[in-house]
Amino acid sequence: MQIPQQGKLLRIFIGEADQSEGRPLYEKIIELARSEHMAGATAVKGFMGFGRKSHMHTTKILRLSQDLPVIIEIVDAPDKISAFVAKLDGMIAEGLVTLEDSEVLIYRS
């Protein structure tokens, strides 16, 4: 699989506790990306953050959170990213989705 040099970076900001069909939402999104033959996807758990409601989520010992931030990043061709975003709309009840241009320098298996 090749990615054009001028790709798109999709970033999805959700919470660790977010669910879809009884499973963690980040797992469902990564599995959907794989089934759609996206070039790759990575989920990263944050240790501190807040969103639209300004509720602080942190790993600090005195404020253990069960809903830490999760960021999913996917880089692929612009047309594949656009088609993928359309499938995300019904899955994400709360969160943020961003899209930016990405210059692909190296993509090897």
C-alpha positions as CSV (number, residue, x, y, z in Angstrom):
1,M,0.0,0.0,0.0
2,Q,1.2,3.5,-0.8
3,I,0.3,6.8,0.7
4,P,0.6,9.9,-1.5
5,Q,3.3,12.3,-0.4
6,Q,0.6,14.9,0.4
7,G,-1.7,13.0,2.8
8,K,-4.1,13.9,5.6
9,L,-3.7,13.5,9.3
10,L,-6.9,12.7,11.2
11,R,-6.9,13.2,14.9
12,I,-9.7,12.0,17.1
13,F,-9.9,13.1,20.8
14,I,-12.1,11.0,23.0
15,G,-12.2,9.7,26.5
16,E,-10.9,6.3,27.7
17,A,-14.4,5.5,29.1
18,D,-16.3,6.2,25.9
19,Q,-18.1,3.1,24.6
20,S,-19.6,1.8,21.3
21,E,-21.7,-1.3,21.4
22,G,-20.4,-2.2,24.9
23,R,-16.7,-1.9,23.9
24,P,-14.1,0.9,24.3
25,L,-14.7,3.4,21.5
26,Y,-10.9,3.6,20.7
27,E,-10.9,-0.1,20.0
28,K,-13.9,0.1,17.7
29,I,-12.3,3.1,15.8
30,I,-8.9,1.3,15.4
31,E,-10.7,-1.9,14.2
32,L,-12.8,0.1,11.7
33,A,-9.6,1.7,10.4
34,R,-8.1,-1.7,9.9
35,S,-11.2,-3.1,8.2
36,E,-11.2,-0.1,5.9
37,H,-7.6,-0.8,4.9
38,M,-6.3,2.5,6.2
39,A,-2.5,2.9,6.1
40,G,-2.3,2.7,9.9
41,A,-3.8,4.0,13.1
42,T,-2.4,4.6,16.6
43,A,-4.2,5.3,19.9
44,V,-2.4,7.1,22.6
45,K,-3.6,7.5,26.2
46,G,-3.0,10.9,27.8
47,F,-2.2,11.5,31.4
48,M,-4.0,14.9,31.7
49,G,-6.5,16.9,29.8
50,F,-9.9,18.6,29.5
51,G,-12.5,19.1,26.9
52,R,-15.5,21.2,26.1
53,K,-17.0,20.8,29.5
54,S,-13.7,21.9,31.2
55,H,-13.7,18.8,33.4
56,M,-10.1,17.9,34.3
57,H,-9.1,14.3,33.6
58,T,-5.8,13.4,35.3
59,T,-3.7,10.5,36.6
60,K,-2.7,12.4,39.8
61,I,-2.8,10.1,42.8
62,L,-5.4,12.2,44.7
63,R,-7.6,12.6,41.6
64,L,-7.6,9.2,39.9
65,S,-9.7,9.4,36.7
66,Q,-11.3,6.5,35.0
67,D,-11.7,8.6,31.8
68,L,-8.3,9.7,30.7
69,P,-7.9,11.3,27.3
70,V,-7.3,9.1,24.2
71,I,-6.0,10.5,20.9
72,I,-6.3,8.4,17.8
73,E,-4.1,9.4,14.8
74,I,-4.6,8.1,11.3
75,V,-2.6,9.2,8.2
76,D,-3.7,8.3,4.7
77,A,-4.7,9.6,1.3
78,P,-7.2,12.5,1.4
79,D,-10.0,10.5,-0.2
80,K,-9.6,7.6,2.1
81,I,-9.6,9.9,5.2
82,S,-12.8,11.6,3.9
83,A,-14.6,8.3,3.5
84,F,-13.5,7.2,6.9
85,V,-14.7,10.4,8.6
86,A,-18.2,9.9,7.3
87,K,-18.3,6.5,9.1
88,L,-17.1,8.1,12.4
89,D,-20.0,10.6,12.7
90,G,-22.4,8.1,14.3
91,M,-19.8,6.6,16.6
92,I,-18.6,9.7,18.5
93,A,-21.1,11.2,20.9
94,E,-18.5,13.4,22.7
95,G,-15.1,14.4,21.5
96,L,-13.2,16.4,18.9
97,V,-12.1,15.4,15.4
98,T,-9.5,17.4,13.5
99,L,-8.0,17.1,10.1
100,E,-4.8,18.6,8.8
101,D,-2.4,18.3,5.8
102,S,0.4,15.9,6.3
103,E,3.6,15.5,4.2
104,V,4.4,11.7,4.2
105,L,8.2,11.4,4.2
106,I,8.7,7.6,4.8
107,Y,6.1,4.8,4.9
108,R,7.7,1.3,5.1
109,S,6.6,-2.1,6.4
